[in-house]
């Protein structure tokens, strides 16, 4: 259903019939800038606050499942770092899908400037930190907002030069440790401009289509790592003593090191091996990747 038709139907609500995005007419489905869930879910934002790509993929998968008996939306989204999950609701209310892809937009501004904005609508953390480069006297300003656990929840850019909007939008939702230790780099004065920082050759891996699969594979591999088990136990003990997320995150950085330099040698080799395997398969041109069995250059 197009936005124009939804507007004609006057702000058409979606009655969440088993997460199918039905309207009051079971033969009509709605998703777009002017649709929303029914008033039972009045606390839910408009669909316009979500990623149109994610909404479209989810509803498309629902229609395929209903009419062609194909895989469920969960399997369609499986493997992605921002995979759709189900949201637990009070008794008497059906579950809603939880969408995690960032909402990304760009628009022209006066004085030949451009606004770029990408944010996760699911973030409700009030204890956030802001990492800013540039000011009103420079040609561009870029700000990264991180939640209390270090996850990037928002990027805002204003400047005269164009930016790689699609690539920047992919960064939202990742922990800063995946972004080459963004917090540590910023604190050490190694970041003069976030746009230049994410244009460096190392960042091309983040924008590869298979990077989310690599991250999920790495999580599965480390799930059986003895050292990781000990760190998780330590963090659970810390969380019992400290109630604030930023305090827990601070302890994590002390134990692992700002860039993971304190992890055990075995865990380091596990991560290194998985990373090299990802680089070999992805065939990224800007990386030196030794062949299996050959010595690794330090």
Helices and strands as residue ranges (DSSP letters): H 3-8, E 13-14, E 36-37, G 39-41, G 47-49, H 52-68, H 73-77, E 85-87, E 96-98, E 103-109, E 113-119, E 129-133, E 140-146, E 152-159, H 165-171, G 176-179, H 182-187, H 194-197, G 201-205, H 211-222, H 226-241, H 245-256, H 265-282
